[in-house]
Amino acid sequence: MRNTKTRAIRLGGLVVGGGAPVMVQSMTNTDTRDVDATLAQIGRLAARGCEAVRLAVPDEAAAKALRAIRAGTDLPLIADIHFDYRLAVAALEAGLEGLRINPGNIGPSEHVDKVVDAAKAHRAVIRIGVNSGSLEKPLLKRFGGPCPEALVQSALGHVRLLERRGFYDTKISLKSSSVLDTIASYRLLSAACDYPLHIGVTEAGGLLRGTVKSSVGLGILLHEGIGDTLRVSLTADPVEEVTVAWEILRALGLRSRGPEIISCPTCGRTEIDLFALARAVEDRLAQSTAAIKVAVMGCVVNGPGEAREADLGLAGGRDKGIIFRKGEVIRSVKGQEALLAAFMEELQTLLNEKGQPA
């Protein structure tokens, strides 16, 4: 675990690093030029708990859309820029709070100067984003490929470009599709500097594979105290990225948001359609922010005991099911449909008690 905190910087109204809570980020996959579609997706991300959003800005038309997007959401926005420094300047002039760039591909020194000057003027953050697929040729030759050492040296080289211009509101990311390389890279970088680190496993894959790779890689880093912001990269709806990110933080005891739903894996004692019950409960609580623990258990033999810490739970049997609170049975109901209906009633009562009636 790192012995010192990273330095604190501000992304809009949020503090990044310096011991602040790990921030959940995602990235839109809409056409940024489509303002309505982009804002709609940002709204869905915000509802699920996303705290900052990155947008691709590939051309001038996308840059022109940023002002309207900025006006339509309260979330901090980060422009993803490659090659054209003018797009970075335009994004900051539109009011975006951050940039994700690779200073090495912005162009000659005077272009980097203009980006840094704009970032200073608008008090914006610059994230140096190093990717294993786009490392500088001299580093690839020196290290024999995109290894962790090469990623770190690339990042530190770009940091020096900004430091020479008096810019320090920087955070850094090192992205690789290899979980082990990602872990090794961030460990090296964490020991080499105190800038806030944005962690993620790039090109992680679809919902299942990507969730596994990100959970393993990011979970290890976060448990070691490495990481100030994170994004779970998935070939899926970006809303799923946010859901997985929060579950990683919850599993590590770092942060929590909304209900925790626990359910048993089922066994030969299960005599109800537990999958359907669990899905119904998950759907009901998908938008809730109530800090409650809910259990959906497959049998009455172990259910209440195993889930005694749950604020509310159900356990089913062939003839009847039970509903319990903190391990104490409060209702006994015949039939699965009736059990689910009764459970939803009790769930609503619990939400009302918590001041979360929705």
C-alpha positions in Angstrom: 0.0 0.0 0.0 1.3 3.5 -0.9 2.6 5.3 2.2 1.6 8.8 1.1 -1.5 10.2 -0.4 -1.6 11.6 -3.9 -1.8 15.3 -4.3 -5.3 16.8 -4.5 -6.6 18.5 -7.6 -10.0 19.8 -8.5 -12.2 18.5 -11.4 -14.9 21.1 -11.4 -16.4 21.0 -7.9 -15.0 17.6 -7.1 -11.7 16.8 -5.4 -9.5 14.1 -7.0 -6.7 12.6 -5.0 -5.4 13.8 -1.6 -7.4 11.1 0.2 -10.7 12.0 -1.4 -13.1 9.1 -2.1 -12.3 7.1 -5.3 -14.4 8.7 -8.1 -16.5 6.7 -10.6 -16.2 7.7 -14.2 -17.5 6.5 -17.5 -17.4 7.5 -21.2 -20.3 8.2 -23.6 -20.6 6.1 -26.7 -23.0 8.4 -28.5 -22.0 10.6 -31.3 -21.0 13.8 -29.4 -22.4 15.9 -32.3 -25.9 14.5 -31.3 -26.5 16.7 -28.3 -29.8 15.2 -27.3 -28.6 11.6 -27.4 -25.4 12.5 -25.5 -27.2 14.3 -22.8 -29.8 11.5 -22.5 -26.9 9.0 -21.9 -25.2 11.3 -19.5 -28.5 11.5 -17.6 -28.7 7.7 -17.4 -25.1 7.5 -16.2 -25.7 10.1 -13.5 -28.8 8.3 -12.3 -26.7 5.1 -11.8 -24.0 7.0 -9.9 -21.4 8.2 -12.4 -19.5 11.2 -11.1 -17.6 12.4 -14.2 -18.1 11.7 -17.9 -15.6 11.6 -20.7 -16.7 12.4 -24.3 -14.9 11.8 -27.6 -14.2 15.0 -29.5 -13.0 13.8 -32.9 -13.7 16.9 -35.0 -14.8 20.5 -35.0 -18.5 19.6 -35.2 -18.2 17.6 -32.0 -16.3 20.5 -30.4 -19.1 22.9 -31.3 -21.7 20.7 -29.6 -19.8 20.8 -26.3 -21.2 24.1 -25.1 -24.8 22.8 -25.3 -23.8 19.6 -23.6 -22.0 21.5 -20.9 -25.2 23.5 -20.3 -27.4 20.4 -20.1 -25.7 18.6 -17.2 -24.1 19.2 -13.8 -21.6 16.4 -14.0 -17.9 17.3 -14.7 -17.1 16.6 -18.3 -13.8 15.6 -19.8 -12.9 15.9 -23.5 -11.0 13.1 -25.1 -8.6 14.7 -27.6 -6.1 13.3 -30.0 -3.8 15.1 -32.4 -5.6 18.4 -32.9 -4.7 20.9 -30.1 -7.4 23.3 -31.3 -10.1 20.8 -30.2 -8.6 20.8 -26.7 -8.7 24.5 -26.5 -12.3 24.6 -27.9 -13.4 22.1 -25.3 -12.0 24.2 -22.5 -13.6 27.4 -23.9 -16.9 25.5 -23.9 -16.6 25.0 -20.2 -15.4 21.4 -19.9 -13.5 20.7 -16.7 -10.9 18.3 -18.0 -9.0 17.0 -20.9 -7.7 13.5 -21.7 -4.7 13.9 -24.0 -1.3 12.5 -24.8 0.9 15.5 -25.0 3.2 13.6 -27.3 0.6 13.5 -30.1 -0.7 17.0 -29.8 2.0 18.4 -32.2 4.9 20.7 -31.8 5.9 22.5 -28.6 3.8 25.6 -29.3 0.7 23.5 -29.6 1.3 22.0 -26.2 1.9 25.5 -24.9 -1.6 26.6 -26.1 -3.3 23.7 -24.5 -1.6 24.3 -21.2 -2.3 28.0 -21.3 -6.0 27.2 -21.9 -6.1 24.7 -19.1 -4.5 27.2 -16.7 -7.0 29.9 -17.8 -10.0 27.7 -17.2 -8.6 25.9 -14.2 -9.0 22.6 -15.9 -7.4 19.2 -15.2 -5.3 17.4 -17.8 -5.2 13.6 -17.7 -2.2 12.1 -19.4 -3.5 9.0 -21.0 -0.9 6.4 -21.9 -2.0 3.4 -23.8 0.0 0.2 -24.6 -1.2 0.4 -28.2 0.2 3.8 -28.9 3.6 4.0 -27.1 6.4 6.1 -28.7 8.6 4.1 -31.0 11.8 4.9 -29.1 10.4 3.4 -25.9 9.2 0.4 -27.8 12.7 -0.1 -29.2 14.3 0.5 -25.8 12.1 -1.9 -23.8 11.4 -4.4 -26.6 7.6 -3.8 -26.5 4.8 -2.2 -24.5 5.8 -3.4 -21.1 4.9 -1.8 -17.7 8.3 0.0 -17.6 7.7 1.5 -21.0 4.2 2.7 -20.0 5.6 4.4 -16.9 8.5 6.1 -18.7 6.1 7.4 -21.3 3.8 8.9 -18.6 6.7 10.5 -16.7 8.0 12.0 -19.9 4.7 13.6 -20.6 4.4 14.8 -17.0 7.7 16.6 -17.5 6.4 18.3 -20.6 3.6 19.8 -18.5 5.8 20.5 -15.4 8.2 22.5 -17.6 5.3 24.7 -18.4 4.3 25.2 -14.8 1.3 22.9 -15.0 0.5 20.5 -12.1 -3.2 19.9 -12.2 -2.5 16.5 -13.8 -3.7 13.0 -13.3 -2.3 10.0 -15.1 -3.6 6.8 -16.6 -1.8 3.7 -17.9 -4.0 1.5 -20.0 -3.3 -2.1 -21.0 -5.6 -5.0 -21.9 -3.4 -7.2 -19.8 -4.5 -7.3 -16.1 -1.1 -8.2 -14.9 0.6 -5.5 -16.9 -2.0 -3.0 -15.7 -1.2 -3.9 -12.1 2.5 -3.8 -12.5 2.4 -0.5 -14.4 0.4 1.3 -11.7 2.5 -0.1 -8.9 5.6 1.3 -10.6 4.0 4.7 -11.3 2.6 5.0 -7.8 6.1 4.6 -6.4 7.5 7.1 -8.9 5.1 10.1 -8.5 2.3 11.5 -6.3 0.0 12.6 -9.1 -3.6 11.3 -8.8 -4.1 8.1 -10.8 -7.0 7.1 -13.0 -7.1 3.3 -13.2 -8.7 1.0 -15.7 -8.2 -2.1 -17.8 -8.6 -1.1 -21.5 -10.3 -3.3 -24.1 -11.5 -5.5 -21.2 -14.2 -7.1 -23.3 -17.9 -7.7 -23.0 -20.1 -7.6 -19.9 -18.9 -10.9 -18.3 -15.3 -11.0 -19.4 -14.8 -7.3 -18.9 -16.3 -7.3 -15.5 -14.0 -10.2 -14.4 -10.9 -8.5 -15.7 -11.7 -5.1 -14.3 -12.7 -6.5 -10.9 -9.5 -8.5 -10.6 -7.2 -5.8 -11.8 -8.8 -2.7 -10.3 -9.7 -4.6 -7.1 -6.0 -5.5 -6.5 -4.9 -1.9 -7.1 -7.6 -0.3 -5.0 -6.9 -2.8 -2.1 -3.2 -1.6 -2.2 -4.3 2.0 -2.0 -3.6 2.8 -5.7 -6.3 4.7 -7.7 -8.1 8.0 -7.3 -10.6 7.6 -10.1 -11.7 4.5 -12.0 -13.5 3.5 -15.1 -14.6 0.0 -15.9 -14.3 -0.4 -19.7 -16.9 -2.7 -21.1 -18.2 -3.5 -24.6 -21.7 -2.8 -23.2 -24.0 0.0 -22.3 -21.8 2.5 -20.4 -24.4 2.4 -17.6 -23.2 -1.1 -16.8 -19.7 0.3 -16.4 -20.9 2.5 -13.6 -22.8 -0.4 -11.9 -19.7 -2.6 -11.9 -17.5 0.2 -10.7 -19.7 0.8 -7.7 -19.9 -2.9 -6.9 -16.0 -3.1 -6.9 -15.9 -0.2 -4.5 -18.6 -1.8 -2.3 -16.8 -5.2 -2.3 -13.6 -3.5 -1.0 -15.4 -1.5 1.6 -14.3 1.7 0.0 -17.6 3.3 -0.9 -21.2 2.1 -1.3 -24.2 3.4 -3.1 -27.7 2.1 -3.2 -29.0 -1.3 -2.0 -26.8 -4.4 -1.6 -28.7 -7.4 -2.9 -27.4 -10.8 -1.8 -28.8 -14.1 -3.0 -27.8 -17.8 -2.7 -26.4 -19.7 -5.7 -29.2 -22.3 -5.4 -28.8 -26.0 -4.7 -30.9 -29.2 -4.7 -33.1 -27.8 -1.8 -34.3 -25.0 -3.9 -38.0 -25.4 -4.8 -38.8 -22.0 -6.2 -37.7 -20.0 -9.3 -35.1 -18.1 -7.4 -33.7 -16.6 -10.6 -37.0 -14.9 -11.4 -37.4 -13.6 -7.8 -33.9 -12.2 -7.7 -34.3 -10.5 -11.0 -37.6 -8.9 -9.9 -36.0 -7.6 -6.8 -33.0 -6.3 -8.7 -35.2 -4.5 -11.2 -37.3 -3.0 -8.4 -34.2 -1.6 -6.8 -32.2 -0.6 -9.9 -32.7 3.1 -9.4 -32.8 3.2 -5.7 -30.1 4.9 -3.6 -31.3 3.6 -0.3 -28.5 2.1 1.8 -30.2 -1.2 2.6 -29.2 -4.9 2.4 -31.8 -7.2 0.8 -31.6 -11.0 0.7 -33.2 -13.4 -1.8 -32.6 -17.0 -0.5 -33.6 -20.3 -2.0 -34.8 -22.3 1.0 -36.1 -21.8 4.5 -33.5 -24.1 6.0 -30.5 -21.8 5.9 -32.0 -18.6 4.4 -32.8 -16.5 7.5 -29.7 -17.6 9.3 -27.3 -17.0 6.5 -28.8 -13.6 5.7 -29.5 -12.5 9.3 -27.8 -9.2 8.6 -30.2 -8.3 5.8 -32.6 -5.5 6.5 -35.2 -7.5 4.6 -35.1 -11.0 3.0 -37.2 -13.8 1.6 -36.7 -17.5 1.6 -38.8 -19.8 -0.5 -40.1 -23.3 -0.2 -42.4 -25.6 -2.2 -45.6 -24.9 -0.2 -44.7 -21.5 1.3 -42.1 -18.9 1.7 -41.1 -16.6 4.5 -40.2 -12.9 4.8 -37.7 -11.8 7.5 -36.1 -8.7 8.8 -32.7 -9.0 10.5 -33.2 -12.8 10.7 -36.6 -12.6 12.4 -39.6 -14.0 10.4 -42.3 -11.4 9.9 -44.6 -13.1 7.4 -45.3 -16.6 6.0 -46.8 -16.7 2.5 -48.1 -19.5 0.2 -47.2 -19.5 -3.5 -44.4 -17.8 -5.3 -46.4 -15.0 -6.8 -48.0 -14.2 -3.5 -44.5 -14.3 -1.8 -43.1 -11.8 -4.3 -46.1 -9.5 -3.9 -45.8 -9.6 -0.1 -42.1 -9.1 -0.3 -42.6 -6.0 -2.5 -45.0 -4.6 0.1 -42.5 -5.1 2.8 -39.8 -3.6 0.7 -41.9 -0.5 0.1 -42.4 -0.2 3.8 -38.6 -0.4 4.4 -37.9 2.2 1.7 -40.5 4.5 3.3 -38.8 4.1 6.6 -35.4 5.0 5.0 -36.9 8.1 3.4 -36.6 6.5 -0.1 -40.2 5.9 -1.2 -39.5 5.5 -4.9 
